[in-house]
């Protein structure tokens, strides 16, 4: 008798829980569609916000309008079928365009693994895409993956049109690529690190904008910077024995181009008013923003 009572005591709470679950199973089941609908609506809102941000950033950086219906008939046909299919078709068009471009430009001695399987990654790796364009491509891929994962009806028509418009803007950028960079982006980013270090040291605040303008006009920025900083700036990478021996001429040409276009307008356009090194940093960064092509002459 005592054993039976002990067993009942042990089973009391599990049986109670099972009874409660059995009682409320139908009300809970009726709530599941509503919960799923709320969750799906939240995903749709997140998709829309992320796409809007991506679209605005790319439009500003690339100076390309990203509104209006698609111009590509294949994407228009996909949009007529469903907004979700239009997103998937637009991403496929990007990969296809990039693959054709890479196939036409791929050097015989390329060491990048599977460039034709990862053509967009390859173009970014080679520096053929500006950072803003590469970032937009990654954002579009993330959005495309959401559509592929969650299935139909995640995308409303307006968002599909915006996605396709951004993709078409990138297609124009890819189409305009005429060659792969001969100077890696690393050559520029290393110079940015040097300038950042010099500015942070606060030892060269007397380098004025007028002095930097003189270096640019004389096309002597790198050697003048090396002499002026008394060896603190390690610019040996750009010497005859460094890994980027052709970069100095390319860099001076680009600085001269910026000077001819914007000389004297540094305060309004870049917010730089006093420090010459800050101007050099801003203009070096501008080369990346503009995607200047990185094609110095071979020597």
N, C-alpha and C positions, 0 to 999 in steps of 0.2 A: 504493500500500500504506500509506504513512504517513498519507494522508488518511483512509483507511478506519479505521485505528486511532484517529485523532483523533476521528472521528465516534462510534465505539464508546465512547470515554472520556467524551464529552459525554452520551451517552444512558444511561450505566451507572446513575447514581443515579435518574433518573426511572423507568427500567425496574424497578429494584429496589423502589422505592416502590410502583409499580403491582402488582408481584408480591405484596408484603406485603398490600396492601389486598385483592387478589383472594383471598388465602388466608384472611384473617380476616373476610371480608364476612358470612358466615353467622353466626358467633358474635356479631358486632356487631349484626346485624339481630335476633337473638334477645334481645339485651339492651334494645333500644329500648322495648318495652312496659313493662319493669320501670322504666326511667328515667322514662318518661311517667307511670307510676303513682305513683312517688315524688314527682314534681313536682306532680301533681294533688293528692296527699294533703297536701303542704305548703300549697297554696292553700286547701284545705278547712280546715286548722288555722288559718291566718291569718284566714280569713273568720270562723271561730268566735270567735277571740279578740277581733277588732275589734268584732264584734256584741255580745259580752258586755260589753265596755267601754262601748260606746255605750248599751246598754240600762241598765246600772247608773247611768251619769251622768244620763241622762234621767229615770230613776225618782226619783233623789234630788232633782234640780232641780225637776221638775214635781210631785213627790209623787203619782205615778200608778203603780199596779201594772202591770207589764208581763209577767205570766206567765199561763198558762192558755190554753185553746183560743180561737180567734177567735169573736167573737159575730156577725160579719157572715156571712150564709149564702153569699154569693158567694165570700168568702175561704175558708170551710170547704170549699166545692166544689172550689176550686182546690187546696187542700191535699190533698184526696183524690186528685186527679190526679197531683200530684207536688210535692215541697217547692219545687223551682225555680219552678214555675208560681205557687205561692202567694206567693213573694217578688215576682215580676213583677206579679201581680194587686194586691198590697198597695200597691206603688208607684204603679200606675195609679189606684188608688182615692184616694191622696193627691193626685195631680195633678188628678183630676176634682173632688174636694171643694174644693180651693183655687180652681179655675177658676170653679166655681159661686159661691163666696163673693166672689171678686173681681168677677165679672160683676154681682153684686147691689149692690156698694159703689162701683164705679168712678165717679169724678167725671167730669164732662163735659170739664174742662180738663186732664185727666191728660197729663203730658209723658213718662212712662215708656214706653219703646219696647216694644211687643208685650206688654202685661200679661197678656192671656189666653193667650198662648203660653208665658209664663213666670210662671204664677200664684204659685208658691211663692217665686220670686225677688222678685216684686213685693210680697208680704206682708212679706218680710224687709226689703226696701228701705224700705217705709213705716213700719217699726217696729211692725207689728202682732203680730210674734212675739218672744218673749223670746230673748235670745242663746242660751240653752241649747236651746230648741226649734229655732231656725234651724240650730245646729250639728248637732243630731241628724238633721235633714232632709238636710243635706249628707252626713252619714255613711251614711244609708240609701241615698242616691242612688249613692254610691260602691260600696256592696255590691250594689245592684241592677245596676249596670253590669258588675260582675264576673260575675254570673250570666248576664246577656245575652251577654257575650263568650265565656265558657268553656262555655256550653251545659249539658246535662243532668248531673245527679248531683253538682253541686258542693255542694249544700246537703242536710244530713240533716234529718229531720223536726223534731227538737227545735229546731234553729236556725231553721227556717222558722216554727215556732210563735212563737218569741221575736221574730223580725223582724216578723211580722204583729201581735203584741201591741204592740210599740213604735209601729208605724204606726197602729194603732187609738187609741193614746193621743194621738198627734198629731192624728188626725181629730177627737177631742173638743176639742182646743185650737182647731182651726180653726173648728169648729162654733160655739164660744163667742164668736168675734169678732163684735161688733155694730156696729163702725164703724172706719174708718181713722183713725189718729192725726192730730190737728190740730197737735201739736207734734212736730217731728222729734227723733229720739234725739240728734241733734247738740247740742241745747240742753242736754242732761244731760251728755254727754261733755265738752263744753267746760267746764262747771262742775267736773267731775272733774279736768281738767287744771289749772284755777286752784288748786284745793285741793292738788293734788300739788305744784305749784310753791311754794306758801306753806309747806307742810310741809318741803320740801327746803331752803328758805332758813334754817330753824332760828331765824327771827326772832320767831316767834309761838308758841313753846312755852308761853307763859304764858296762852294762851287755854284756859281750863279747860272741862271737861265741864259743870260747873254754869253757866258763862257761856253756853255754847251752848244748854243747856236753857232758859235764860231767853229767848234770842232766839227759840227755837222756840215757847215759850208765848205770846210777844208777837207772833208771826208777822212777825218783822223780820230774819230770817236774812241775806238778801242785803244790805239797806242797812246793817245792823250790821257785817257782815263787811267791807264796803267802807270804812266809817269806821274800824273797828278796825285795818285794815291800811294806813291812810293812803294809799290810792290805789295801792298795789302790786298789789292784785288788780283786774284789769280786768273789771268786771262791767257794762260799758256795753251789752253785748249784751242785757241784761235790763231796760234802761231804756225809757222811753216812746218814744225815738227809735231803739232797737235793733231787730234782726230778731226778737226774742222778747219783745215787750212784755207778753204775758199769762203768761209763764212764772213770774214771781215768785209770783203768787197761787197758781198750781198747786203750785209747789214748797213753799210754806209750808203749804198744806193737807196735802200728803203727809208732810211732816216732823211736823206736828201729829198725824197719824194714827199714825205710827210711835212718837211719844212717848207717846201714850195707850196704845198696846199694849205697848211695851217699855221705857218710861222707867225708869231705874235698873237695867236688866238688861244694860247694855252690855258688861260684862266677860265674863259667861258666854256670851252669844250671839255677840258680835263680837270678843272678845279685846282690847277697847279699855279702858284703865284710867285714863289720865292726860290725853292730849292731846285737846282739844275739836275741833280740826281733823280729827283722825283719826276721831272719831265722825261728823262731818259727811261725810267721805269714805266711810265705811262705809255710812251710811244713804243717801247719794246712789246708791251702787252697788246698794244693796238695792232701790231703785226699779226699776232695770233688771232685777234678778233676778226681781222679782215681776211685772214687766210691767204696771205700774200703769194702762196704757191711754192715757196721754198725751192726755187730753181736758179741758183747761181750758176754761172758758166763753169763748165768743167775745165780743169787746168792740167 
